[in-house]
């Protein structure tokens, strides 16, 4: 698996309330997307970014990070072969990503994802 980006997924109670702090105080003023339950904000100057998450639309747990890869199917096969716990199966989601959630040996849940072009 080749990782192309890692994004922190920060659990928040309310996107709008959290948005004010992270866009104002941290300067993450570019909203890349907002699905109502997850939104990504980026600094136009540095490219630093994070995702604010209130819940997940289809998975049973929130991930700590989202890991973008160029081959999510191969990553899924590798995770299964290694015997890692799959928290959310490989799925093509209605909002246009293909992803799965895997639990690291330390208990951290990762969202391994490929965005369709």
MORA-V718821 format. One record per residue. N is the residue number from 1. PHI is phi in whole degrees, -180 to 180 (none if undefined). OMEGA is omega as a letter, one per 30 degrees, with the letter a starting at -180 (* if undefined). Layout:
# MORA-V718821
N|PHI|OMEGA ; N|PHI|OMEGA
This chain:
# MORA-V718821
1|none|l ; 2|-110|l ; 3|-83|a ; 4|-108|l ; 5|-169|l ; 6|-127|a ; 7|-126|l ; 8|-68|l ; 9|-107|a ; 10|-97|l ; 11|-71|l ; 12|-135|l ; 13|-78|a ; 14|-143|a ; 15|-62|a ; 16|-63|l ; 17|-64|a ; 18|-66|a ; 19|-56|a ; 20|-58|a ; 21|-68|a ; 22|-72|l ; 23|-81|a ; 24|-79|a ; 25|-68|a ; 26|-89|l ; 27|76|l ; 28|-85|a ; 29|-87|l ; 30|-90|l ; 31|-89|a ; 32|-75|l ; 33|-165|l ; 34|-147|l ; 35|-97|a ; 36|92|l ; 37|-120|l ; 38|-146|l ; 39|-145|l ; 40|-116|l ; 41|-125|a ; 42|-135|l ; 43|-79|l ; 44|-68|a ; 45|-87|a ; 46|-114|a ; 47|85|l ; 48|-60|a ; 49|-152|l ; 50|-155|l ; 51|-112|l ; 52|-101|a ; 53|-132|l ; 54|-95|a ; 55|-167|l ; 56|-116|a ; 57|-68|a ; 58|-139|a ; 59|-102|a ; 60|-78|a ; 61|-136|l ; 62|-87|l ; 63|-81|l ; 64|-84|l ; 65|-143|l ; 66|-110|a ; 67|-112|l ; 68|-86|a ; 69|-132|l ; 70|-83|a ; 71|-145|a ; 72|-69|l ; 73|-65|l ; 74|-66|l ; 75|-63|l ; 76|-63|l ; 77|-62|l ; 78|-64|l ; 79|-64|l ; 80|-65|a ; 81|-61|l ; 82|-77|l ; 83|83|l ; 84|-72|l ; 85|-71|l ; 86|-91|a ; 87|-86|l ; 88|-140|a ; 89|-67|l ; 90|-57|a ; 91|-143|l ; 92|-92|a ; 93|-84|a ; 94|-59|a ; 95|-89|l ; 96|98|l ; 97|-117|l ; 98|-115|a ; 99|-156|l ; 100|-149|l ; 101|-112|l ; 102|-129|l ; 103|-97|l ; 104|-70|l ; 105|-56|l ; 106|-83|l ; 107|101|a ; 108|-68|l ; 109|-97|l ; 110|-113|l ; 111|-94|l ; 112|-97|a ; 113|-139|l ; 114|-128|l ; 115|-90|l ; 116|-72|a ; 117|-79|*
